[in-house]
Amino acid sequence: MNSAAINMNQHLHPGFLDKLLMWVTWILAGVVFFSIGWSVMAPTDPQGAVSLLARSGSVAMLLQTCLLAAITAAIATMLAGRYLPDAGIFAASVGMMVVSVRGDTAAYFLIRRADDAAGTGGLSISLAGESIAWFGVVAVTILVCHAIMRSLPSVTMGTGRHYLTQIPSGFDLFRKQPALTNKSEVAISPIAAGLTHIAIVGGVGLVAFRLFSNGLNTRSIEHGQACFVVAAATCAACYAGHRLAPVTSSLWSIAGVLILTVVGYIWSSFSGDALILPASNPASPFLRVLPIQYAATGAATAVAMCWYMRDPDYGAAHQMVDNVVQGHASSKRG
């Protein structure tokens, strides 16, 4: 990298006020969903979980949540999108994750279905369908962010530092090259690379989820524990995905998390009911997480991992390590 490029990166590095604005954006998203979002998404049963299955008028709830997520994503994109592509997706996902902890855990459904003749198999399929709906809310935020990024000149010019190697998910979705200041340094991801990335994230995520859930089958379900397992599994999966099949947006990682969620729920439908366990402790660890938590925590983590893996500093540091390793190997052969 020449000195001009280095100076440009240093000049465009977000300052203290920019970073403060980003944190304020995330906090504001959490506060909005924790307050306004709860009035929209609160379960019909005061002791219930935040879920479409626990709310009468679930269609109206989903549409209102889409509207709230879209507004949150638009504001976050205008405030932080210059430096962080997909800032709106991250903000809305954080908000949905926060509101989910105001209700009960997945144990609410497990106990209610304990005497159901269908066991947890029917519940697994229902939750898998609901998870697709919540990922649909994430998809709405992708569309909103794309529209904002195209309409605001100060944003679409891509003067933010992370734009040097990363683009917003919407541009990958519509297969459109964004108007960047350095078009040669970033491009939309090839379809083949994207599909490979999805497969890696989904596959590694399933294995990682099982590993991080090891030993939890005898413990009560907690929100923090459920979100942590999803976040940890998504981190491991996205790291593998970006290393083995690099892509330039978080779109493909989010799709991989969707595969992880749906396959995990379907897998759990064949696990059977463990009679030796309490009704609130499922035999399958995939049933310990609410659908909204899969979508919200998974999407937020996927976006954050894309920021991390596509950051110029990370790439430069990793290239330096690879060069050192290759140099050491060459010296040994010599």
Stockholm file with secondary structure:
# STOCKHOLM 1.0

chainA/1-334         MNSAAINMNQHLHPGFLDKLLMWVTWILAGVVFFSIGWSVMAPTDPQGAVSLLARSGSVAMLLQTCLLAAITAAIATMLAGRYLPDAGIFAASVGMMVVSVRGDTAAYFLIRRADDAAGTGGLSISLAGESIAWFGVVAVTILVCHAIMRSLPSVTMGTGRHYLTQIPSGFDLFRKQPALTNKSEVAISPIAAGLTHIAIVGGVGLVAFRLFSNGLNTRSIEHGQACFVVAAATCAACYAGHRLAPVTSSLWSIAGVLILTVVGYIWSSFSGDALILPASNPASPFLRVLPIQYAATGAATAVAMCWYMRDPDYGAAHQMVDNVVQGHASSKRG
#=GR chainA/1-334 SS CCHHHHHHHHHHSCCHHHHHHHHHHHHHHHHHIIIIIHHHHCCSSTTSBSSGGGSSSHHHHHHHHHHHHHHHHHHHHHHHTTTSTTHHHHHHHHHHHHHHTTSBCTHHHHHHTTTCTTHHHHHHHHHHHHHHHHHHHHHHHHHHHHHHHHHCHHHHTCCSGGGGTCCCHHHHHTTCCCCCSCGGGCCCCCHHHHHHHHHHHHHHHHHHHHHHTTTCTTSCCCHHHHHHHHHHHHHHHHHHHHHHSCCSSSHHHHHHHHHHHHHHHHHHTTSCCCTTSCTTSCSSGGGGSCHHHHHHHHHHHHHHHHHHHTCHHHHHHHHHHHHHHHHHHHHHHC
#=GC SS_cons         CCHHHHHHHHHHSCCHHHHHHHHHHHHHHHHHIIIIIHHHHCCSSTTSBSSGGGSSSHHHHHHHHHHHHHHHHHHHHHHHTTTSTTHHHHHHHHHHHHHHTTSBCTHHHHHHTTTCTTHHHHHHHHHHHHHHHHHHHHHHHHHHHHHHHHHCHHHHTCCSGGGGTCCCHHHHHTTCCCCCSCGGGCCCCCHHHHHHHHHHHHHHHHHHHHHHTTTCTTSCCCHHHHHHHHHHHHHHHHHHHHHHSCCSSSHHHHHHHHHHHHHHHHHHTTSCCCTTSCTTSCSSGGGGSCHHHHHHHHHHHHHHHHHHHTCHHHHHHHHHHHHHHHHHHHHHHC
//
